[in-house]
Amino acid sequence: MDKLRSMEVFVAVVDAGSLSAAADTFRISPVMVGKHVKFLEERLGARLLARTTRRQHLTEIGAQYLAQCRQILAQVQAAETGAEAMRATPRGKLKITAPVSFGSECLAPLMADYLDAYPEVSLELNLNDRLVDLVEEGYDAAIRIGKLDDSGMVARPLQPYAMVICAAPAYLEKHGVPHTPDDLARHECLDFVQWARHLRWRLNGKEGAREESRFRSNNGQALRVAALHGFGIVMQAEILMAGDIAAGRLLPILADYVPPARPMHLVYARDRQPTPKLTTLIEFILQRYGPAAAPPPATLT
């Protein structure tokens, strides 16, 4: 028998005063009610109810067990109520991960808007360019750039992740404007160390002929700042450079050699009954960065 069900029946017998009254409550026979009580007594090895032909009363053990049953059933009810509430209204904690550039420039401000819209949700955003294991590391969702492996996860396409090559006007005035990848041999090229060596500065199928970069970083913002200070040419995400390009602080170059945009996806585990906090987060991100969403305006800062 189901132990929790038997507890419920036992409590009903005490509250209703008889087996038959409890039977009416659960729409079962008095015999079945008796079996539930006997099931508990056999598990405990003690009598819970002392019965006579006219009445029944709790034994000392039965009274103690009754109090514990009430507590357990109340906790079960509270857990079920909490679960139902979480499925009715977005609430609880979300943990998501994204690449550093997209996460800091695009996802962070969007998540601030999301939290304003859903005040009962809290969020942890981890920015990391490594490939994390959503299940092992306890993430609800992730932003992935590039070709996806068949992981069994749900993958919702986002706008492609486009790159741009640019440099400060002062740098180009001093060193000249490169017109082909071969011209990069005479320029300072800021290197993103997260790229695999064979992919660094591979411009539309052709690698720029140049020496090892003198300025390397694992952070796109650091390379952007170096470019703004006129040190060299940078190739980074268009979303990271859009505001500087719009303001004229950086000038796009080598447009015909920019690598093709890479696919970007929102990835999360399959769930037959996803929680409202996750479904609303997914919808929020898709509305802003899904394939049908309008591109964000450049920020002039």
N, C-alpha and C positions, 0 to 999 in steps of 0.2 A: 504493500500500500504506500501511497504518498504520505510522507511524514507530516509535511505542512498541512495537507488536507485533513489528516487525522487530528492534528492540533486544533484546527479550526472547528472541527466537529466536536471535539472535547470541550472547548470553550463554549460552544453553542449549547451543549447539554447542560452545563452549569448555569449559563445565563437564562436559558429557557425553562430549566427546572425539571426536564424529563427527556427521555430518549425520543418519545413520540413527537414532542414539540420541536426538538432539534431536527428530526426527520422531515417535518413539514418545511423547516427553513431551507434545507438543502435538497428537498424533493427526492429523498431516498427513503427506504424502508427503515423502521425502527431496528430491525435485525442488522442492517448494514451499519447503522449508527453504533450499535453495540460492538460490531466487529472492529470499527475504528478505535473505540476506546480500549478494547481488548488488545489490539495491535500495539498501542502505546504501553499498556501495562506489561505486556510480554517483553517489550524492548527494555523497559525500566526494571523489570523484575519486582514490581511492587503494585499494590492496588491503588488506584486513583479515586475510585468511588466506592463507598460502602452502600449497598443497596438493601432495602427491605421491601416488603410487599406494597407498602404505602408511599415510601419516599426514599430518596437517596441523598447522601451528603458526602462532602469531600473528606478524604483521609488527610492526615497531616502532610504526607508526601504529596497528595493530590493538590492541596492548597498551595504548596510551594511551587509545584510544577505548573499550576494554573497561572501564577504570577509571571513565571518565566515564559510561558506560552504567549501571554498577552504582549510582553515586551518584544518577543521574536516576531510575532505577527504584525505588530506596529512598525517594526523596522522594515519588514518586507513590504508593507503597504507604502511606507515612506520612499523606499527605493523604487517601487513601481511608479509612484506619483512623480518622483523626480525624473525618471526616464521618460514618462509620458510628457512631462513639461519640456524636457530638452528636445523632444520630437515635435513639439508644437510651436516653440519660440526659440530663435537662435540664442543660445547661451552656452557658456563654458569656455574652455581654452582651445585655441588653435595653434598648431606649430607647423610652420611652413619654411621652406628653404628656397633660395634663388641665387643665381650668379650675382657676383658683387655689383657690376655696373648696372644691370637691369634692376636689381633689387633696390639699390640706393637711389637711382634716378627716377624709376617708374613705380616700382611696387610699394616702396615706403610711403610716398604721399597718397597713393591709392588706398593703402591699408588704414591710413589715418582717417580718410573719408568713410571707409567701411566701419571702423569702430565708432565713429560718430553716428552712423546710421543704426548700429546695433549695440547699444550701450551695455548689454549683458554678456558680451563676448570679450574675452581678452586674447591677445595674440603674441606669439613669439616668432620673430622673423630672423632667421639665421642666413647670413650671406656668405656663400662659399662657392668657389669655382670647381670644387671636387664633386664627384658623383656620389651622392649619399644613398644609403639604403633606407627607404621610407619606413618599412616595417621594423627593421632592426633598431633604427634610431628614433622611432616614435613620431614620425612626421605625418601630418594629415595630407599635405600636398607639396608639390615641388614644381618649380619652373625649370625646364630642361631645354638647352640649346643644342642643336645638332641632330644627327640621325639617332633614332631611338632603337634600343634593343627590344626584343619581344619579351617583356617582363611580366605580362599578364595584368599590368596596370591599365587603367583608363587614361587615355591621352587625348586631350582636347587641343586642337591646333590654335595657335595664336598668330599674330602678325609676324612675318619673317624678321629675323634679326639681321639688319643691314649694317654694313661697315662703311667707313668713310676714311679717306686719307687727307690730311690737312697739315698746315703749318702756319705759324704767325707771319703776318705781312713783313715784319722787320727781318725775320729769318730769310724769307724768299727774296727780299730786296738785297740782302747781303750776299746770299749764296746762289741766287738764281732759281728759276722754277724748273723742276725736272719734268720732262715730257714723256719719258719711257722708263720702264723699270731699270734699264741699263744705266740711266743717269743717276740712280741712287748710290752708285759706287762713290760718288763725289759728295755725298750728303751724310749728315748725322741722322740715323733712323732710330727712333725710340722703340725698344723691343719689349714685348709682353712675354714674360717668361712662362706663362701658363700654356702658351701654344707649344705644340710638339715641334721639335727642331726642324723637321722636314716641311712644316707648314708655315714657318715664320716668313713673313714678307713674300709669300707666294701670291703674286698679283695676277689674277685671272689666268692661271696656268703657267705663268712665267715668274721665276724668282729674280728679284733685283740683285744684280752683281755688286756685292759690297762686302766689306769686312765685318767682323763681329761688332755688334752695337756697343757703344761706349756707355749708354744709359739703358739699363734694363730694370724692369720692375714687375712684380706680380699683381700690381694694382693699376687699373686703367685711369683712375683719378690722378695718380702720381705722374703718369705719362702725359696726361692732359695739361697738368700744371707746368711740367717741363716744357711742353710745346708752347704754352702761353708765354713763358719766359724767353722764348726765342731760341731754345737750344737745338731743336731739330724737327723732323717730320714724324708725325704720329699716325698710326692706323688703329682706330678703335671704333666702338659701336657708335652708330649715327646718333642714337638717343643721348649718348654721353656728350657729344660735340655739338648738338643742334643749336643750343643757345649761343655758344661762342661763334659759330658760323653765321647765325642770323645777326649777331651784333657786330660782325666784321673782325672779331679778335683772332679768328682762325679762318684761313681760306682753303677751300677744298681743291685738291689737285689730283692728277692721274685718274680722273673719273672713268676713263675707258678701261682701267686696269684693276679697279676695285673688285675684290673677290665676290662671288655671288652671295646673296643673302642666305643665311642658314635657317632651317626650320626651327620654330620654337613652340613648345607645348606646355600646357598645364597638366601635370600628371598626379593621379591619386589612386588609391586602392579601390577595388570594386567592393560595393556594399549594397545589398538588396534594399536596405532601408537607411540611406545616409541621413545624418543629422541635419537639422535646419542650418546650423552654423556652417557646415561644409557646403551645403547646396547654395546658400546665399553668397558665400565667399566665391564659389565657382562662377556664379552668375555675375557677380561684381567684376571679377577679372575679365570675363568674356565680353561684357558690355564695353569695357574700356580698351582691351587689347586683343579681342577676338578678331577673326578674319574680316568680319563685316564692320568693325568699328572704324571710325574716322581716325586718321593719324593725329597724334597730339600736336598742338601748335608749338612752335619754337618759343622758348622762354628767353626774353631779352634781359639778361641780368649781367 
